[in-house]
Amino acid sequence: MTARIIDGKAVAAALRARVAEVAAGLAATYGKAPGLAVVLVGEDPASQVYVGSKVKMTTEAGLRSIEHVLPATTSEADLLALVAKLNADPEIDGILVQLPLPKQIDADKVIAAIDPAKDVDGFHPVNAGKLATGTGGLVPCTPLGCLKLLKTVRDDLSGLDAVVVGRSNIVGKPMAALLLAESCTVTVAHSRTRDLPEVCRRADILVAAVGRPEMIKGDWVKPGAIVIDVGINRIDAPEKGPGKTRLVGDVAYDEAAAKAEWITPVPGGVGPMTIACLLANTVTAACARRGWAAPAL
């Protein structure tokens, strides 16, 4: 068996096209497209690239992009003041503060300061609570993207055994909540899980979000499983030449692909879905707070 690839680039492109279609309709009907404010503090190179991609794709989807770039020396009080200003601005539908933040700023305090109705990252405790209790709210973009990828290959997930390796607030915990809502039987595994390989072998759906390159080996994968690899790790690639690197996921791809039925590649799997779901969340937030008809995304 060789796994079929879940093409995150194609699924994300289709979602962005749908967002653009909805945004054009909203602009035509209400005279205004949803607006997303992105806040970048400091000069972290990876964050700069990521924010650049977000701004570009936001604009391409017909949404309004408002960018705030602050120096690395910005105080926590000044950042909180900007968040308060964006909360109060009726023209802003979504607020995203790019993480990580400089060490003088408490990220949890900043996340908690964002209006939950504008929290398009889905990190606010109110949105986390709504997800955990199945009462709506905005969902973190990466796990939402993972679920959308799963639904492209298996529309009904009910009754399946799902194992999520990783328990972060950004991916692991919300992913587990989403899978529970789909009536999966969910196990959240982590660094202290006993006999992790055996736990993974039970999974019809295996989501790897642990942040360790190629940690999930092929013999950890149940034959016929669906493998979603959230990891993005840069490792040395001497075969490419001195000082060269390559991107790998948390799953040993070639080994796992020999066992799984479906698998996401790295890059080109989960990554493109994160920004696409951010745009979808912005539209969802705009419609909810403005009383507009909710679109099907």
Buried (B, 14 or more C-beta within 10 A) or exposed (E): EEBEBBBBBEBBEEBBEBBBEBBEBBBEEBEBBBBBBBBBBBEBEEBBEBBEBBBEBBEBBBBBBBBBEBEEEBEBEBBBEBBEEBBEBEEBBBBBBBBEBBEEBEBEEBBBBBBBBBBBBBBBEBBBEBBBEEEEBBBBBBBBBBBBBBEBEBEEBEEBBBBBBBBBBBBBBBBBBBBBBBEBBBBBBEEEBEEBEEBBBBBBBBBBBBBBBBBBBBEBBBEEBBBBBBBBBEEEEEEEEEEEEEBBBBBBBEBBBBBBBBBBBBBBBBBBBBBBBBBBBBBBBBBBBEEBEEBEB
